[in-house]
Amino acid sequence: MKNKILIAILILFVAVVLWFIFTTNYPIALVNLQPISAIDFNKNYASSLVYYKNALETYNNKDAKALEADEIKKEIKRALLENMIENILIDRQLKKEIKSSDLEKLIIKKIEEVINGQNIQEAVEKLYGFSFNDFKKRILIPQAKKEIFESRIFLSGENFEEKLKDIKSKAQIMIFLPGFEWGEKGVIIKE
C-alpha cells in the first residue's frame, strides 16, 4: 500500500514538473517569494521586440537589424526583468499604503487620462503585437501604479529613485534566468 501511494505521489510530482516546463509556467525569478513566470516574461519580451522593431521602422531607421544582435537582446531582457521586478515591488508597496478599492479607483483614473476617449486598440495591436487587454494588464496598469507611487513619494518630500533603491535593497530577489543575476544595482548580465 505504501509503495502505491509513493508511486502515485512521484507520478503526480513528475506530471506537475512537466506541466510547468512545457507550459513555460516555471518561475524565472522570485521577488519576495512572488514568481515571475517564463510565460509572462516571454510575452513581454516578444512585445518589446515588436515595439522596438516597429519604432525603428517607423522612423526609417536602418538599424532595425541591430535588434538581432545578442548584446541588444540581452540588454532588452535585462531591462525587462528589472522592470518586472520593480512593478512587483511597487505593487506591494502601494498595497501596504492604500486600500485596494482606493488604489483601483486611482488606477482607473490614470488609465482614463492616458486613453482620453481615444480608440487606441488597433494602434496597440500593431505597435506591441498583443490585444488591448494584454496591453492594459502588462503596460498601462503597472505604469499607472508607478506614477501613483511616484507622486506619493514626491508629495512626501522624498526622492523616488532613492526610495525605489531602498525598497530594492530590502527585497529578497532570486533570478533563475540563465545569464542574469541580482546585484546591488539591480539586474545585471553575467559575463
C-alpha positions as CSV (number, residue, x, y, z in Angstrom):
1,M,0.0,0.0,0.0
2,K,2.8,2.4,0.9
3,N,4.5,1.7,-2.4
4,K,1.4,2.6,-4.4
5,I,1.0,5.9,-2.5
6,L,4.7,6.7,-3.0
7,I,4.4,5.9,-6.8
8,A,1.3,8.0,-7.1
9,I,3.0,10.9,-5.4
10,L,6.0,10.5,-7.6
11,I,3.9,10.4,-10.8
12,L,2.0,13.5,-9.7
13,F,5.2,15.3,-9.0
14,V,6.6,14.4,-12.4
15,A,3.4,15.5,-14.1
16,V,3.4,18.9,-12.3
17,V,7.1,19.4,-13.2
18,L,6.4,18.5,-16.9
19,W,3.4,20.8,-16.9
20,F,5.5,23.7,-15.6
21,I,8.2,23.1,-18.2
22,F,6.0,22.6,-21.2
23,T,3.7,25.5,-20.4
24,T,6.6,27.7,-19.5
25,N,4.8,28.5,-16.2
26,Y,8.0,27.9,-14.3
27,P,9.5,30.9,-12.4
28,I,12.4,32.8,-13.9
29,A,12.6,34.9,-10.8
30,L,11.2,35.3,-7.3
31,V,10.5,38.7,-5.8
32,N,9.8,38.3,-2.1
33,L,8.6,34.8,-3.0
34,Q,6.2,36.1,-5.7
35,P,7.2,34.4,-9.0
36,I,7.8,36.0,-12.4
37,S,6.8,33.2,-14.8
38,A,8.7,32.4,-18.0
39,I,5.4,32.7,-20.0
40,D,4.9,36.3,-18.8
41,F,8.5,37.2,-19.3
42,N,8.5,35.7,-22.9
43,K,5.3,37.6,-23.8
44,N,6.7,40.9,-22.6
45,Y,10.0,40.2,-24.4
46,A,8.3,39.4,-27.7
47,S,6.2,42.5,-27.3
48,S,9.3,44.6,-26.6
49,L,11.0,43.3,-29.8
50,V,7.9,44.0,-31.8
51,Y,7.7,47.5,-30.3
52,Y,11.4,48.3,-31.0
53,K,11.2,46.9,-34.5
54,N,8.1,49.0,-35.3
55,A,9.6,52.1,-33.8
56,L,12.8,51.7,-35.7
57,E,11.0,51.1,-39.0
58,T,8.6,54.0,-38.3
59,Y,11.4,56.4,-38.0
60,N,13.0,54.9,-41.2
61,N,16.0,53.8,-39.1
62,K,18.2,51.4,-41.0
63,D,19.4,49.9,-37.6
64,A,16.4,47.7,-37.3
65,K,18.7,44.7,-37.8
66,A,20.5,45.7,-34.7
67,L,17.8,44.1,-32.7
68,E,19.1,40.7,-33.8
69,A,22.5,41.3,-32.0
70,D,22.9,39.2,-28.9
71,E,24.1,42.2,-26.8
72,I,20.9,44.1,-27.7
73,K,18.7,41.1,-26.9
74,K,20.4,40.6,-23.6
75,E,20.1,44.3,-22.7
76,I,16.4,44.3,-23.6
77,K,15.9,41.1,-21.4
78,R,17.8,42.7,-18.5
79,A,15.8,45.9,-18.7
80,L,12.5,44.0,-19.0
81,L,13.3,41.8,-16.0
82,E,14.3,44.8,-14.0
83,N,11.0,46.5,-14.9
84,M,9.0,43.4,-14.0
85,I,10.8,43.2,-10.6
86,E,10.1,46.9,-9.9
87,N,6.5,46.5,-10.9
88,I,6.0,43.8,-8.2
89,L,7.8,45.8,-5.6
90,I,5.8,49.0,-6.4
91,D,2.6,47.0,-6.4
92,R,3.4,45.5,-2.9
93,Q,4.3,48.9,-1.5
94,L,1.1,50.5,-2.8
95,K,-1.0,47.7,-1.3
96,K,0.6,48.4,2.1
97,E,-0.2,52.1,1.8
98,I,-3.5,52.3,0.0
99,K,-6.8,50.4,0.4
100,S,-7.3,48.2,-2.6
101,S,-10.6,49.9,-3.6
102,D,-8.9,53.3,-3.5
103,L,-6.0,52.0,-5.4
104,E,-8.3,50.5,-8.1
105,K,-10.0,53.9,-8.5
106,L,-6.7,55.7,-8.9
107,I,-5.5,53.2,-11.5
108,I,-8.7,53.6,-13.5
109,K,-8.4,57.4,-13.4
110,K,-4.8,57.2,-14.6
111,I,-5.6,54.9,-17.4
112,E,-8.6,57.1,-18.5
113,E,-6.3,60.1,-18.5
114,V,-3.9,58.2,-20.9
115,I,-6.6,56.9,-23.2
116,N,-8.6,60.1,-23.1
117,G,-11.6,58.7,-25.1
118,Q,-9.3,57.6,-28.0
119,N,-9.7,54.3,-29.7
120,I,-6.2,53.0,-29.4
121,Q,-6.9,49.3,-29.7
122,E,-5.7,48.9,-33.3
123,A,-2.6,51.0,-32.7
124,V,-1.7,48.9,-29.6
125,E,-2.1,45.7,-31.5
126,K,0.1,46.9,-34.3
127,L,2.7,48.6,-32.2
128,Y,3.0,46.0,-29.4
129,G,1.7,42.8,-31.1
130,F,-0.9,41.9,-28.4
131,S,-4.5,42.7,-27.5
132,F,-5.6,45.9,-25.8
133,N,-6.5,43.8,-22.6
134,D,-2.9,42.4,-22.6
135,F,-1.6,46.0,-23.1
136,K,-3.7,47.2,-20.2
137,K,-2.6,44.4,-17.9
138,R,1.1,44.5,-18.9
139,I,1.8,48.1,-19.6
140,L,-1.0,50.5,-18.5
141,I,-1.7,49.2,-15.0
142,P,1.9,48.8,-14.0
143,Q,2.7,52.3,-15.4
144,A,-0.3,53.8,-13.6
145,K,0.9,52.2,-10.3
146,K,4.4,53.5,-10.8
147,E,3.0,57.0,-11.4
148,I,0.8,56.8,-8.3
149,F,3.7,55.6,-6.2
150,E,6.0,58.3,-7.7
151,S,3.5,61.1,-6.9
152,R,3.1,59.8,-3.3
153,I,6.8,59.8,-2.8
154,F,7.1,63.3,-4.3
155,L,4.3,64.6,-2.1
156,S,6.1,63.2,1.0
157,G,9.2,65.2,0.0
158,E,11.3,62.1,-0.7
159,N,13.3,61.2,-3.8
160,F,11.6,58.5,-6.0
161,E,14.8,56.9,-7.2
162,E,16.2,56.7,-3.6
163,K,13.0,55.3,-2.3
164,L,12.9,52.6,-5.0
165,K,16.6,51.8,-4.4
166,D,15.8,51.4,-0.7
167,I,12.9,49.1,-1.4
168,K,15.0,47.0,-3.8
169,S,17.8,46.7,-1.3
170,K,15.4,45.2,1.3
171,A,13.7,42.8,-1.2
172,Q,14.6,39.2,-1.5
173,I,15.2,38.6,-5.2
174,M,16.3,35.4,-6.8
175,I,16.8,35.2,-10.5
176,F,16.8,31.8,-12.3
177,L,17.0,33.1,-15.9
178,P,20.4,32.0,-17.3
179,G,22.8,34.8,-17.9
180,F,21.4,37.2,-15.3
181,E,21.7,37.8,-11.6
182,W,20.6,40.2,-9.0
183,G,23.3,42.7,-7.8
184,E,23.4,45.8,-5.7
185,K,22.2,48.0,-8.6
186,G,19.6,45.6,-9.9
187,V,19.5,43.0,-12.6
188,I,23.0,42.5,-14.2
189,I,24.2,40.4,-17.1
190,K,26.6,37.7,-16.1
191,E,29.8,37.9,-18.0
